[in-house]
Amino acid sequence: MSTIFNKLKAHALAFEKALGARAFLESNETHDGWNNQVYSSAYTRRAHLDIIDVSKDKSLYMMHLCVFPHVYDSAPIYGFDIIAGTNKVTGAFLDYSPTGDKDHPMCKWFEEFVEPTSWSKPRQLPEWAQNIFSPRMVAAGNINTEFELDLILELSYKSLVHYLDSIKSHRPAMTYDDMVSKFDFTEQQNYYCQQQKRNPHTPRVLKSLGFTEEVAHDFIHNELFPELPSRNTGISE
């Protein structure tokens, strides 16, 4: 098995361990090389770890992790995606995407955290991505060196641990009931999901991994980026 696949499999286990130590596992489904895990906690509304491992049959491996704060929390959304073949990573993306407050301390931390990094082949972002991702989003393509692969894996793991461990410390000094009644970022989180669903590469990748068009559509809309009903309470800020 390729070095890339071995590293990604180990990275997935590290993600599982980090999430499992800080959140409750709500569901865990595995079939035909496809594993979906959903976590939640008092500080994260939804953390979805999706792994599609068809490295033996199709020489492809995909990992997706998206962590949403609760809708009354102005923290950013953590997102990490990577897709790889036997000899190279075709795309790797990492961000703290602002939804409630673009000046949130966690957004500033992420900007400073990734600022020193650079990539031999940075990816240009389309309009839908520019609508939601931060200016310092990591977007790298054609990673075929061990140095760059190790770097993106290190960045994604350290930024996940920081996200999960620090999100609680940046909440306003008010009671839970006051937060829920005053803040509502449902619309902003739904907008993030809507823009993600404009990505034409996602259904193409899923089809290349063996998904039918119907299954790919349902998975994208109901599992990867499910939208929430409007709360119709409080003030959206």
Accessible surface in RSA format (square Angstrom, percent):
REM  Atomic radii and reference values for relative SASA: ProtOr
REM  Chains: A
REM  Algorithm: Lee & Richards
REM  Probe-radius: 1.40
REM  Slices: 20
REM RES _ NUM      All-atoms   Total-Side   Main-Chain    Non-polar    All polar
REM                ABS   REL    ABS   REL    ABS   REL    ABS   REL    ABS   REL
RES MET A   1   126.69  65.6  42.62  28.2  84.07 200.2  55.94  47.6  70.75  93.7
RES SER A   2    22.77  19.2   6.69   8.9  16.08  37.0  17.98  38.3   4.78   6.7
RES THR A   3    80.12  57.0  72.81  73.8   7.31  17.4  37.45  50.3  42.67  64.5
RES ILE A   4    18.23  10.4  18.10  13.5   0.13   0.3  18.10  13.0   0.13   0.3
RES PHE A   5     5.75   2.9   5.75   3.6   0.00   0.0   5.75   3.5   0.00   0.0
RES ASN A   6    76.42  52.7  69.70  67.4   6.72  16.2  24.16  58.2  52.25  50.5
RES LYS A   7    50.90  24.8  45.01  27.6   5.89  14.0  20.61  18.5  30.29  32.3
RES LEU A   8     0.00   0.0   0.00   0.0   0.00   0.0   0.00   0.0   0.00   0.0
RES LYS A   9    56.84  27.7  54.19  33.3   2.65   6.3  41.80  37.6  15.04  16.0
RES ALA A  10    59.83  55.0  50.71  78.3   9.12  20.7  53.63  75.5   6.19  16.4
RES HIS A  11    14.79   8.1  10.76   7.5   4.02  10.3   5.12   5.3   9.67  11.2
RES ALA A  12     4.67   4.3   4.67   7.2   0.00   0.0   4.67   6.6   0.00   0.0
RES LEU A  13   116.21  64.7 111.39  79.7   4.81  12.1 111.68  78.4   4.53  12.2
RES ALA A  14    35.00  32.2  27.65  42.7   7.34  16.7  34.08  48.0   0.92   2.4
RES PHE A  15     0.00   0.0   0.00   0.0   0.00   0.0   0.00   0.0   0.00   0.0
RES GLU A  16    47.75  27.4  43.98  33.3   3.77   9.0   9.00  17.4  38.75  31.6
RES LYS A  17   165.72  80.8 154.21  94.6  11.52  27.4 107.08  96.4  58.65  62.5
RES ALA A  18     2.52   2.3   0.00   0.0   2.52   5.7   2.37   3.3   0.15   0.4
RES LEU A  19     0.14   0.1   0.14   0.1   0.00   0.0   0.14   0.1   0.00   0.0
RES GLY A  20    45.22  55.8   0.00   N/A  45.22  55.8  21.84  59.9  23.37  52.3
RES ALA A  21    80.33  73.9  37.20  57.4  43.13  98.1  49.18  69.3  31.15  82.5
RES ARG A  22    84.02  35.3  57.36  29.2  26.66  63.5  29.37  40.1  54.65  33.1
RES ALA A  23    14.48  13.3   0.95   1.5  13.52  30.8   4.38   6.2  10.10  26.8
RES PHE A  24   156.15  78.1 153.34  95.0   2.80   7.3 156.15  94.7   0.00   0.0
RES LEU A  25    88.85  49.5  57.90  41.4  30.95  77.8  57.90  40.7  30.95  83.3
RES GLU A  26   114.19  65.6  76.48  57.9  37.71  89.8  31.58  61.1  82.62  67.5
RES SER A  27    46.00  38.9  37.69  50.3   8.30  19.1  35.14  74.8  10.85  15.2
RES ASN A  28    85.04  58.6  52.45  50.7  32.59  78.5  11.21  27.0  73.82  71.4
RES GLU A  29   107.31  61.6 102.82  77.8   4.48  10.7  34.64  67.0  72.66  59.3
RES THR A  30    97.64  69.4  66.76  67.7  30.88  73.6  56.02  75.2  41.62  62.9
RES HIS A  31    90.86  49.7  83.65  58.1   7.21  18.5  68.58  70.7  22.29  25.9
RES ASP A  32   137.61  96.4 102.80 102.3  34.81  82.3  41.75  98.3  95.86  95.6
RES GLY A  33    36.03  44.4   0.00   N/A  36.03  44.4  24.21  66.4  11.81  26.5
RES TRP A  34    36.62  14.7  35.84  17.3   0.78   1.8  35.84  19.1   0.78   1.3
RES ASN A  35    21.73  15.0  21.73  21.0   0.00   0.0  15.46  37.2   6.27   6.1
RES ASN A  36    15.89  11.0  15.55  15.0   0.34   0.8   7.81  18.8   8.08   7.8
RES GLN A  37     8.43   4.7   8.43   6.2   0.00   0.0   0.42   0.9   8.01   6.1
RES VAL A  38    16.91  11.1  16.91  15.3   0.00   0.0  16.91  14.7   0.00   0.0
RES TYR A  39     7.56   3.5   7.54   4.3   0.01   0.0   1.39   1.0   6.17   7.6
RES SER A  40    19.64  16.6  19.64  26.2   0.00   0.0   8.08  17.2  11.56  16.2
RES SER A  41    21.46  18.1  11.28  15.0  10.18  23.5  12.56  26.8   8.90  12.5
RES ALA A  42    70.13  64.5  49.63  76.6  20.49  46.6  61.43  86.5   8.70  23.1
RES TYR A  43    77.78  36.3  77.78  44.3   0.00   0.0  36.25  27.2  41.53  51.2
RES THR A  44     2.39   1.7   2.39   2.4   0.00   0.0   1.86   2.5   0.53   0.8
RES ARG A  45    45.61  19.2  33.62  17.1  12.00  28.6  24.62  33.6  21.00  12.7
RES ARG A  46    30.50  12.8  30.29  15.4   0.20   0.5  13.01  17.8  17.49  10.6
RES ALA A  47     0.59   0.5   0.59   0.9   0.00   0.0   0.59   0.8   0.00   0.0
RES HIS A  48     0.12   0.1   0.12   0.1   0.00   0.0   0.11   0.1   0.01   0.0
RES LEU A  49     0.04   0.0   0.00   0.0   0.04   0.1   0.00   0.0   0.04   0.1
RES ASP A  50     0.00   0.0   0.00   0.0   0.00   0.0   0.00   0.0   0.00   0.0
RES ILE A  51    13.48   7.7  13.43  10.0   0.05   0.1  13.43   9.7   0.05   0.1
RES ILE A  52     2.53   1.4   2.53   1.9   0.00   0.0   2.53   1.8   0.00   0.0
RES ASP A  53    38.05  26.7  28.34  28.2   9.71  23.0  10.76  25.3  27.30  27.2
RES VAL A  54    19.52  12.8  15.49  14.0   4.03   9.7  19.52  17.0   0.00   0.0
RES SER A  55    10.92   9.2   1.71   2.3   9.21  21.2   0.72   1.5  10.20  14.3
RES LYS A  56   179.79  87.7 143.66  88.1  36.13  86.0  93.32  84.0  86.47  92.1
RES ASP A  57   131.04  91.8  94.19  93.7  36.86  87.2  25.06  59.0 105.98 105.7
RES LYS A  58    98.50  48.1  75.94  46.6  22.56  53.7  38.88  35.0  59.63  63.5
RES SER A  59    51.30  43.3  48.62  64.9   2.68   6.2  18.10  38.5  33.19  46.5
RES LEU A  60    41.67  23.2  41.67  29.8   0.00   0.0  41.67  29.3   0.00   0.0
RES TYR A  61     3.89   1.8   3.81   2.2   0.08   0.2   0.68   0.5   3.21   4.0
RES MET A  62    20.72  10.7  20.72  13.7   0.00   0.0   7.24   6.2  13.48  17.9
RES MET A  63     0.00   0.0   0.00   0.0   0.00   0.0   0.00   0.0   0.00   0.0
RES HIS A  64     6.53   3.6   6.53   4.5   0.00   0.0   3.94   4.1   2.59   3.0
RES LEU A  65     0.02   0.0   0.00   0.0   0.02   0.1   0.00   0.0   0.02   0.1
RES CYS A  66     1.07   0.8   0.96   1.1   0.11   0.3   0.31   0.8   0.76   0.8
RES VAL A  67     0.00   0.0   0.00   0.0   0.00   0.0   0.00   0.0   0.00   0.0
RES PHE A  68     1.23   0.6   1.23   0.8   0.00   0.0   1.23   0.7   0.00   0.0
RES PRO A  69     0.00   0.0   0.00   0.0   0.00   0.0   0.00   0.0   0.00   0.0
RES HIS A  70    37.29  20.4  37.29  25.9   0.00   0.0  26.47  27.3  10.82  12.6
RES VAL A  71    16.93  11.1  16.62  15.0   0.31   0.8  16.62  14.4   0.31   0.8
RES TYR A  72    19.56   9.1  18.19  10.4   1.37   3.6  11.84   8.9   7.73   9.5
RES ASP A  73     4.15   2.9   3.60   3.6   0.55   1.3   0.55   1.3   3.60   3.6
RES SER A  74    31.22  26.4  28.03  37.4   3.19   7.4   9.68  20.6  21.54  30.2
RES ALA A  75     0.65   0.6   0.65   1.0   0.00   0.0   0.65   0.9   0.00   0.0
RES PRO A  76     0.36   0.3   0.02   0.0   0.34   1.2   0.23   0.2   0.13   0.8
RES ILE A  77     0.00   0.0   0.00   0.0   0.00   0.0   0.00   0.0   0.00   0.0
RES TYR A  78     0.00   0.0   0.00   0.0   0.00   0.0   0.00   0.0   0.00   0.0
RES GLY A  79    10.27  12.7   0.00   N/A  10.27  12.7   9.02  24.7   1.25   2.8
RES PHE A  80     0.27   0.1   0.00   0.0   0.27   0.7   0.27   0.2   0.00   0.0
RES ASP A  81    47.65  33.4  47.65  47.4   0.00   0.0  17.96  42.3  29.69  29.6
RES ILE A  82     2.14   1.2   0.00   0.0   2.14   5.1   1.62   1.2   0.52   1.4
RES ILE A  83    31.18  17.7  31.18  23.2   0.00   0.0  31.18  22.5   0.00   0.0
RES ALA A  84     0.21   0.2   0.00   0.0   0.21   0.5   0.21   0.3   0.00   0.0
RES GLY A  85    12.58  15.5   0.00   N/A  12.58  15.5  12.58  34.5   0.00   0.0
RES THR A  86    54.62  38.8  47.90  48.6   6.72  16.0  41.28  55.4  13.34  20.2
RES ASN A  87   122.51  84.5 107.07 103.5  15.44  37.2  34.03  81.9  88.48  85.5
RES LYS A  88    83.88  40.9  83.82  51.4   0.06   0.1  42.05  37.8  41.83  44.6
RES VAL A  89     0.10   0.1   0.10   0.1   0.00   0.0   0.10   0.1   0.00   0.0
RES THR A  90    54.81  39.0  50.60  51.3   4.21  10.0  45.73  61.4   9.08  13.7
RES GLY A  91     1.33   1.6   0.00   N/A   1.33   1.6   1.21   3.3   0.12   0.3
RES ALA A  92     0.00   0.0   0.00   0.0   0.00   0.0   0.00   0.0   0.00   0.0
RES PHE A  93    47.68  23.9  46.88  29.0   0.80   2.1  47.26  28.6   0.43   1.2
RES LEU A  94     0.56   0.3   0.00   0.0   0.56   1.4   0.47   0.3   0.09   0.2
RES ASP A  95     2.63   1.8   2.58   2.6   0.05   0.1   2.58   6.1   0.05   0.1
RES TYR A  96     0.56   0.3   0.11   0.1   0.45   1.2   0.11   0.1   0.45   0.6
RES SER A  97     0.40   0.3   0.40   0.5   0.00   0.0   0.00   0.0   0.40   0.6
RES PRO A  98    36.74  26.8  21.85  19.9  14.88  54.1  22.27  18.4  14.47  89.9
RES THR A  99    20.66  14.7   4.45   4.5  16.21  38.6  10.86  14.6   9.80  14.8
RES GLY A 100    19.05  23.5   0.00   N/A  19.05  23.5   1.24   3.4  17.81  39.9
RES ASP A 101    55.33  38.8  49.37  49.1   5.96  14.1  14.73  34.7  40.59  40.5
RES LYS A 102   156.59  76.4 137.16  84.2  19.43  46.3 103.83  93.5  52.76  56.2
RES ASP A 103    76.06  53.3  67.18  66.9   8.87  21.0  19.89  46.8  56.16  56.0
RES HIS A 104     4.70   2.6   4.70   3.3   0.00   0.0   3.34   3.4   1.37   1.6
RES PRO A 105    68.27  49.8  61.16  55.8   7.11  25.8  63.57  52.5   4.70  29.2
RES MET A 106     0.02   0.0   0.02   0.0   0.00   0.0   0.00   0.0   0.02   0.0
RES CYS A 107    14.44  10.9   8.67   9.7   5.77  13.6   9.73  24.7   4.71   5.1
RES LYS A 108   109.33  53.3 108.04  66.3   1.29   3.1  67.46  60.7  41.86  44.6
RES TRP A 109    70.23  28.2  66.19  32.0   4.04   9.5  47.73  25.5  22.50  36.5
RES PHE A 110     1.81   0.9   1.81   1.1   0.00   0.0   1.81   1.1   0.00   0.0
RES GLU A 111    88.90  51.0  88.84  67.2   0.06   0.1  13.65  26.4  75.25  61.4
RES GLU A 112   130.95  75.2 116.58  88.2  14.36  34.2  44.72  86.5  86.23  70.4
RES PHE A 113    51.06  25.5  34.25  21.2  16.81  43.7  43.02  26.1   8.03  23.0
RES VAL A 114     0.00   0.0   0.00   0.0   0.00   0.0   0.00   0.0   0.00   0.0
RES GLU A 115   101.11  58.0  93.64  70.8   7.47  17.8  29.21  56.5  71.90  58.7
RES PRO A 116   106.19  77.4  69.74  63.6  36.45 132.5  78.09  64.5  28.10 174.6
RES THR A 117    24.78  17.6  10.98  11.1  13.79  32.9  15.10  20.3   9.68  14.6
RES SER A 118    91.76  77.5  75.43 100.7  16.33  37.6  43.16  91.9  48.60  68.1
RES TRP A 119    32.65  13.1  14.53   7.0  18.11  42.5  14.29   7.6  18.36  29.8
RES SER A 120    87.24  73.7  49.27  65.7  37.97  87.5  52.24 111.3  34.99  49.0
RES LYS A 121   113.08  55.2 108.65  66.7   4.43  10.6  68.08  61.3  45.00  47.9
RES PRO A 122    83.57  60.9  67.61  61.6  15.97  58.0  67.61  55.8  15.97  99.2
RES ARG A 123    89.34  37.5  78.78  40.2  10.56  25.1  23.48  32.1  65.86  39.9
RES GLN A 124   161.30  90.2 139.17 101.7  22.14  52.7  64.01 136.3  97.29  73.8
RES LEU A 125    46.48  25.9  33.07  23.7  13.40  33.7  33.87  23.8  12.60  33.9
RES PRO A 126    63.66  46.4  50.53  46.1  13.13  47.7  62.98  52.0   0.68   4.2
RES GLU A 127   115.81  66.5 107.46  81.3   8.34  19.9  40.69  78.7  75.12  61.3
RES TRP A 128    22.27   8.9  21.82  10.6   0.45   1.1  21.36  11.4   0.91   1.5
RES ALA A 129     0.95   0.9   0.95   1.5   0.00   0.0   0.95   1.3   0.00   0.0
RES GLN A 130   121.21  67.8  96.34  70.4  24.88  59.2  29.47  62.7  91.75  69.6
RES ASN A 131    62.78  43.3  32.91  31.8  29.88  71.9   7.38  17.8  55.41  53.6
RES ILE A 132    12.07   6.9   4.99   3.7   7.07  17.1  10.44   7.5   1.63   4.4
RES PHE A 133    28.57  14.3  14.19   8.8  14.39  37.4  14.19   8.6  14.39  41.2
RES SER A 134    14.74  12.5  10.18  13.6   4.56  10.5  10.40  22.1   4.34   6.1
RES PRO A 135   140.96 102.7 100.06  91.2  40.90 148.7 112.87  93.2  28.10 174.6
RES ARG A 136    76.70  32.2  74.36  37.9   2.35   5.6  23.20  31.7  53.50  32.4
RES MET A 137    25.95  13.4   6.10   4.0  19.84  47.2   6.10   5.2  19.84  26.3
RES VAL A 138     4.20   2.8   1.77   1.6   2.44   5.9   4.20   3.7   0.00   0.0
RES ALA A 139     9.55   8.8   4.60   7.1   4.94  11.2   4.60   6.5   4.94  13.1
RES ALA A 140     0.55   0.5   0.55   0.8   0.00   0.0   0.55   0.8   0.00   0.0
RES GLY A 141     2.39   2.9   0.00   N/A   2.39   2.9   1.72   4.7   0.67   1.5
RES ASN A 142    53.17  36.7  50.20  48.5   2.97   7.1   3.16   7.6  50.01  48.3
RES ILE A 143     1.22   0.7   0.59   0.4   0.62   1.5   0.63   0.5   0.59   1.6
RES ASN A 144   100.15  69.1  70.27  67.9  29.88  72.0  13.50  32.5  86.65  83.8
RES THR A 145    69.49  49.4  62.18  63.0   7.31  17.4  66.65  89.5   2.84   4.3
RES GLU A 146   103.51  59.4  90.63  68.6  12.88  30.7  33.41  64.6  70.10  57.2
RES PHE A 147   150.50  75.3 141.09  87.4   9.41  24.5 146.81  89.0   3.70  10.6
RES GLU A 148    16.35   9.4  16.35  12.4   0.00   0.0   7.19  13.9   9.16   7.5
RES LEU A 149     4.99   2.8   4.99   3.6   0.00   0.0   4.99   3.5   0.00   0.0
RES ASP A 150    59.17  41.4  54.19  53.9   4.98  11.8  28.56  67.2  30.61  30.5
RES LEU A 151    32.78  18.3  30.30  21.7   2.48   6.2  32.55  22.9   0.23   0.6
RES ILE A 152     0.00   0.0   0.00   0.0   0.00   0.0   0.00   0.0   0.00   0.0
RES LEU A 153    16.07   8.9  15.52  11.1   0.55   1.4  15.81  11.1   0.26   0.7
RES GLU A 154    81.02  46.5  72.23  54.6   8.78  20.9  32.00  61.9  49.02  40.0
RES LEU A 155     8.98   5.0   8.98   6.4   0.00   0.0   8.98   6.3   0.00   0.0
RES SER A 156     0.00   0.0   0.00   0.0   0.00   0.0   0.00   0.0   0.00   0.0
RES TYR A 157    80.72  37.7  80.72  45.9   0.00   0.0  46.77  35.1  33.95  41.8
RES LYS A 158   104.00  50.7  97.46  59.8   6.54  15.6  60.00  54.0  44.00  46.9
RES SER A 159     0.00   0.0   0.00   0.0   0.00   0.0   0.00   0.0   0.00   0.0
RES LEU A 160     0.00   0.0   0.00   0.0   0.00   0.0   0.00   0.0   0.00   0.0
RES VAL A 161    31.57  20.8  31.57  28.6   0.00   0.0  31.57  27.4   0.00   0.0
RES HIS A 162    48.56  26.5  43.12  30.0   5.44  13.9  30.22  31.1  18.34  21.3
RES TYR A 163     0.00   0.0   0.00   0.0   0.00   0.0   0.00   0.0   0.00   0.0
RES LEU A 164    16.63   9.3   4.29   3.1  12.34  31.0   4.52   3.2  12.11  32.6
RES ASP A 165    65.41  45.8  53.74  53.5  11.66  27.6  25.44  59.9  39.97  39.9
RES SER A 166    14.44  12.2  12.23  16.3   2.21   5.1  14.44  30.8   0.00   0.0
RES ILE A 167     1.52   0.9   0.46   0.3   1.05   2.5   0.46   0.3   1.05   2.9
RES LYS A 168   109.95  53.6  95.62  58.7  14.32  34.1  39.33  35.4  70.62  75.2
RES SER A 169    83.20  70.3  47.30  63.1  35.90  82.7  50.63 107.8  32.57  45.6
RES HIS A 170    68.91  37.7  44.15  30.7  24.76  63.3  33.49  34.5  35.42  41.2
RES ARG A 171    49.76  20.9  30.39  15.5  19.37  46.1  14.32  19.6  35.44  21.5
RES PRO A 172    54.93  40.0  36.32  33.1  18.61  67.6  48.25  39.8   6.68  41.5
RES ALA A 173   117.39 107.9  68.31 105.4  49.08 111.6  82.00 115.5  35.39  93.8
RES MET A 174    68.42  35.4  37.41  24.8  31.01  73.8  49.32  41.9  19.10  25.3
RES THR A 175    85.46  60.8  77.02  78.1   8.44  20.1  82.21 110.4   3.25   4.9
RES TYR A 176   132.56  61.9 122.46  69.7  10.10  26.3  88.30  66.4  44.26  54.6
RES ASP A 177   104.78  73.4  98.65  98.2   6.13  14.5  31.39  73.9  73.39  73.2
RES ASP A 178    73.17  51.3  72.35  72.0   0.82   1.9  11.86  27.9  61.31  61.1
RES MET A 179     5.54   2.9   5.54   3.7   0.00   0.0   0.34   0.3   5.20   6.9
RES VAL A 180    40.83  26.9  40.83  37.0   0.00   0.0  40.83  35.5   0.00   0.0
RES SER A 181    69.59  58.8  55.02  73.4  14.57  33.6  47.72 101.6  21.87  30.6
RES LYS A 182    90.66  44.2  86.74  53.2   3.92   9.3  41.10  37.0  49.56  52.8
RES PHE A 183    27.49  13.8  27.49  17.0   0.00   0.0  27.49  16.7   0.00   0.0
RES ASP A 184    14.21  10.0  13.41  13.3   0.80   1.9   1.85   4.3  12.36  12.3
RES PHE A 185     5.33   2.7   5.33   3.3   0.00   0.0   5.33   3.2   0.00   0.0
RES THR A 186     5.60   4.0   5.60   5.7   0.00   0.0   5.13   6.9   0.46   0.7
RES GLU A 187   128.74  73.9 121.14  91.6   7.61  18.1  47.56  92.0  81.18  66.3
RES GLN A 188    49.58  27.7  44.48  32.5   5.10  12.1  28.32  60.3  21.26  16.1
RES GLN A 189     1.28   0.7   1.18   0.9   0.10   0.2   1.08   2.3   0.20   0.2
RES ASN A 190    18.98  13.1  18.98  18.3   0.00   0.0   3.00   7.2  15.98  15.4
RES TYR A 191    94.74  44.2  94.41  53.7   0.32   0.8  73.25  55.0  21.49  26.5
RES TYR A 192     3.69   1.7   3.68   2.1   0.02   0.0   1.14   0.9   2.56   3.2
RES CYS A 193     1.21   0.9   1.21   1.3   0.00   0.0   0.00   0.0   1.21   1.3
RES GLN A 194    77.45  43.3  71.72  52.4   5.73  13.6  24.88  53.0  52.57  39.9
RES GLN A 195    15.68   8.8  15.68  11.5   0.00   0.0   0.00   0.0  15.68  11.9
RES GLN A 196    16.00   8.9  14.80  10.8   1.20   2.8   0.00   0.0  16.00  12.1
RES LYS A 197    44.68  21.8  18.81  11.5  25.87  61.6  12.96  11.7  31.72  33.8
RES ARG A 198   120.10  50.4  97.16  49.5  22.94  54.6  46.27  63.2  73.83  44.7
RES ASN A 199    27.20  18.8  24.89  24.1   2.30   5.5   0.02   0.0  27.18  26.3
RES PRO A 200    64.36  46.9  56.38  51.4   7.98  29.0  63.39  52.3   0.97   6.0
RES HIS A 201    92.39  50.5  92.22  64.1   0.17   0.4  57.17  58.9  35.23  41.0
RES THR A 202    25.79  18.3  21.27  21.6   4.52  10.8  16.35  22.0   9.43  14.3
RES PRO A 203    39.41  28.7  39.41  35.9   0.00   0.0  39.41  32.5   0.00   0.0
RES ARG A 204   133.75  56.2 126.74  64.6   7.01  16.7  67.24  91.9  66.50  40.3
RES VAL A 205    34.88  23.0  33.09  30.0   1.79   4.3  34.85  30.3   0.04   0.1
RES LEU A 206     0.25   0.1   0.25   0.2   0.00   0.0   0.25   0.2   0.00   0.0
RES LYS A 207    90.88  44.3  76.60  47.0  14.28  34.0  40.16  36.1  50.72  54.0
RES SER A 208    60.26  50.9  38.60  51.5  21.66  49.9  46.50  99.0  13.76  19.3
RES LEU A 209     9.14   5.1   0.04   0.0   9.10  22.9   0.04   0.0   9.10  24.5
RES GLY A 210    54.17  66.8   0.00   N/A  54.17  66.8  25.17  69.1  29.01  65.0
RES PHE A 211    25.31  12.7  12.59   7.8  12.72  33.1  17.71  10.7   7.60  21.8
RES THR A 212    82.92  59.0  74.70  75.7   8.23  19.6  79.46 106.7   3.46   5.2
RES GLU A 213   124.47  71.5 116.90  88.4   7.57  18.0  35.30  68.3  89.17  72.8
RES GLU A 214   129.00  74.1 120.99  91.5   8.01  19.1  44.33  85.7  84.67  69.1
RES VAL A 215    67.39  44.3  65.52  59.3   1.87   4.5  66.97  58.2   0.42   1.1
RES ALA A 216     0.61   0.6   0.61   0.9   0.00   0.0   0.61   0.9   0.00   0.0
RES HIS A 217   100.06  54.7  96.40  67.0   3.66   9.4  75.41  77.7  24.65  28.7
RES ASP A 218    64.23  45.0  63.33  63.0   0.90   2.1  18.60  43.8  45.63  45.5
RES PHE A 219     7.02   3.5   3.29   2.0   3.73   9.7   6.73   4.1   0.29   0.8
RES ILE A 220     9.87   5.6   9.87   7.4   0.00   0.0   9.87   7.1   0.00   0.0
RES HIS A 221    66.99  36.6  61.43  42.7   5.56  14.2  41.78  43.1  25.20  29.3
RES ASN A 222    91.83  63.3  79.23  76.6  12.59  30.3  21.65  52.1  70.18  67.8
RES GLU A 223    68.22  39.2  68.22  51.6   0.00   0.0  16.27  31.5  51.95  42.4
RES LEU A 224     5.39   3.0   5.39   3.9   0.00   0.0   5.39   3.8   0.00   0.0
RES PHE A 225     7.76   3.9   7.76   4.8   0.00   0.0   7.76   4.7   0.00   0.0
RES PRO A 226    30.01  21.9  27.60  25.2   2.41   8.8  28.20  23.3   1.82  11.3
RES GLU A 227    73.45  42.2  47.08  35.6  26.37  62.8  17.90  34.6  55.55  45.4
RES LEU A 228    52.15  29.0  44.76  32.0   7.40  18.6  45.84  32.2   6.31  17.0
RES PRO A 229   113.60  82.8  97.70  89.1  15.90  57.8 109.06  90.0   4.54  28.2
RES SER A 230    75.34  63.7  52.69  70.3  22.65  52.2  36.97  78.7  38.36  53.7
RES ARG A 231    61.54  25.8  41.12  21.0  20.42  48.6  37.55  51.3  23.99  14.5
RES ASN A 232   132.03  91.1  94.43  91.2  37.61  90.6  39.11  94.1  92.93  89.8
RES THR A 233    76.27  54.2  65.92  66.8  10.34  24.7  68.91  92.6   7.35  11.1
RES GLY A 234    45.13  55.6   0.00   N/A  45.13  55.6   8.16  22.4  36.97  82.8
RES ILE A 235   111.05  63.2 107.79  80.3   3.26   7.9 111.05  80.0   0.00   0.0
RES SER A 236    59.97  50.7  33.07  44.1  26.90  62.0  28.55  60.8  31.42  44.0
RES GLU A 237    90.14  51.7  59.07  44.7  31.07  74.0  55.41 107.2  34.73  28.4
END  Absolute sums over single chains surface
CHAIN  1 A    11435.6       9319.9       2115.7       6319.1       5116.5
END  Absolute sums over all chains
TOTAL         11435.6       9319.9       2115.7       6319.1       5116.5
